[in-house]
Amino acid sequence: MKTVMSKKGLPLFSKLDSYRYLYNGYREKGFADAKKTIMHHNRLSGYLDKYVGISVGKARILDIGCGQLAKQVALFHAGGARVTGIDIDVPTYTMTSSILLKIIKVNGLERAVKSLFRYFLFDKKFFRELSKEYGKHIEFNNLDTRIMDATEMTFESNSFDFIFSNVVFQHIDNLEGAVKEVNRVLKPSGIAAVHIHLFPSISGGICLDWLHPDQAPSSRVPPWDHLRENKYPVNIHLNKLKINEYREIFRTYMEVVEEQTTTEGEKFLTEAIESQLKTRGFVREDLLTRTVMFFSRKKE
Ligand SMILES: C[S@@+](CC[C@H](N)C(=O)[O-])C[C@H]1O[C@@H](n2cnc3c(N)ncnc32)[C@H](O)[C@@H]1O
């Protein structure tokens, strides 16, 4: 099943508002921060070392939902790994007329124009900063990125030593299908590290006003608006699953060896909000857990 992230159907003022926020997000570097990207890369390399015990240069790696810039694919490639990134979106780390035509075909003209603006306004600068932070030129040519759905991968079984995915699975409706596929393509000695942004958290509706609640709370949008009045809807497709629903599926189809969570937003959870959301089926853990990361091994 394809997962579509689009702003189609939003009223014009919401659309313009969301573009303004996206622009500010990029301009202020929160969305394309070279230092954070390298830190994330170092954490991922650490997981490979800790759980699989092989060097980057010897590893066969898969990034599920690598994003249009395929940043981690480029970094692992620079480190000598055989790495593949998959995404349902067209990669835009290089911008040629044929890529532009492909974006128009797959995602429509509006997305193509947006990608073009982003590429020239922000991406090129980001790539330069990334190379500087990394300490050597990061090549964005010759990357192995493929347009592929996580729920229908075309790889052979037992292909990868290390599979990772960053903030992608909350967009996937057929979670069961995706987890089964991860289990299938993972080698018996490998590890999968799947990091998920949880919908019921204060930032989980992906309203840009609440993306960093503890550092920059919103004075405009009420907390947990996406679970309450939803006065500020965001048109990004989310499966809306709770942490226990993810746990059940990961534990059914894989051997979960470790689970890491992060929390946020406690000071905004008043008794009134907590009891209102309890009546809608959300418990305290749902509301305060921002992310979960499942480290899983193959279940035979
Ligand atoms: C929030 S972005 C994260 C991108 C990247 N992992 C990062 O950390 O910058 C989510 C990505 O997941 C991709 N995605 C959503 N559903 C997918 C699916 N079923 N299979 C593969 N990729 C998917 C989207 O196209 C998008 O690029």
The ligand as an SDF file (V2000), in Angstrom:
LIG
                    3D

 27 29  0  0  0  0  0  0  0  0999 V2000
    9.7630   12.2350    7.8900 C   0  0  0  0  0  0  0  0  0  0  0  0
   10.5090   11.6270    6.4460 S   0  0  0  0  0  0  0  0  0  0  0  0
   12.0280   10.9540    7.0850 C   0  0  0  0  0  0  0  0  0  0  0  0
   13.1120   10.9120    6.0660 C   0  0  0  0  0  0  0  0  0  0  0  0
   14.4760   10.4110    6.5850 C   0  0  0  0  0  0  0  0  0  0  0  0
   14.3800    9.0890    7.1490 N   0  0  0  0  0  0  0  0  0  0  0  0
   15.0720   11.3710    7.5670 C   0  0  0  0  0  0  0  0  0  0  0  0
   15.2520   11.0170    8.7350 O   0  0  0  0  0  0  0  0  0  0  0  0
   15.3680   12.5240    7.1730 O   0  0  0  0  0  0  0  0  0  0  0  0
    9.5540   10.1650    6.1210 C   0  0  0  0  0  0  0  0  0  0  0  0
    9.9270    9.4970    4.8130 C   0  0  0  0  0  0  0  0  0  0  0  0
    9.2790    8.2250    4.7600 O   0  0  0  0  0  0  0  0  0  0  0  0
    8.9160    7.9630    3.4190 C   0  0  0  0  0  0  0  0  0  0  0  0
    7.8920    6.9110    3.4140 N   0  0  0  0  0  0  0  0  0  0  0  0
    6.6130    6.9930    3.8460 C   0  0  0  0  0  0  0  0  0  0  0  0
    5.9700    5.8200    3.6690 N   0  0  0  0  0  0  0  0  0  0  0  0
    6.8750    4.9650    3.1210 C   0  0  0  0  0  0  0  0  0  0  0  0
    6.8120    3.6100    2.6930 C   0  0  0  0  0  0  0  0  0  0  0  0
    5.6840    2.9040    2.7840 N   0  0  0  0  0  0  0  0  0  0  0  0
    7.9190    3.0420    2.1750 N   0  0  0  0  0  0  0  0  0  0  0  0
    9.0780    3.7600    2.0460 C   0  0  0  0  0  0  0  0  0  0  0  0
    9.1820    5.0600    2.4350 N   0  0  0  0  0  0  0  0  0  0  0  0
    8.1040    5.6630    2.9530 C   0  0  0  0  0  0  0  0  0  0  0  0
    8.4390    9.3300    2.9390 C   0  0  0  0  0  0  0  0  0  0  0  0
    8.3770    9.4430    1.5400 O   0  0  0  0  0  0  0  0  0  0  0  0
    9.4810   10.2520    3.5760 C   0  0  0  0  0  0  0  0  0  0  0  0
   10.5790   10.4780    2.7300 O   0  0  0  0  0  0  0  0  0  0  0  0
  1  2  1  0
  2  3  1  0
  2 10  1  0
  3  4  1  0
  4  5  1  0
  5  6  1  0
  5  7  1  0
  7  8  2  0
  7  9  1  0
 10 11  1  0
 11 12  1  0
 11 26  1  0
 12 13  1  0
 13 14  1  0
 13 24  1  0
 14 15  1  0
 14 23  1  0
 15 16  2  0
 16 17  1  0
 17 18  1  0
 17 23  2  0
 18 19  1  0
 18 20  2  0
 20 21  1  0
 21 22  2  0
 22 23  1  0
 24 25  1  0
 24 26  1  0
 26 27  1  0
M  CHG  2   2   1   9  -1
M  END
$$$$
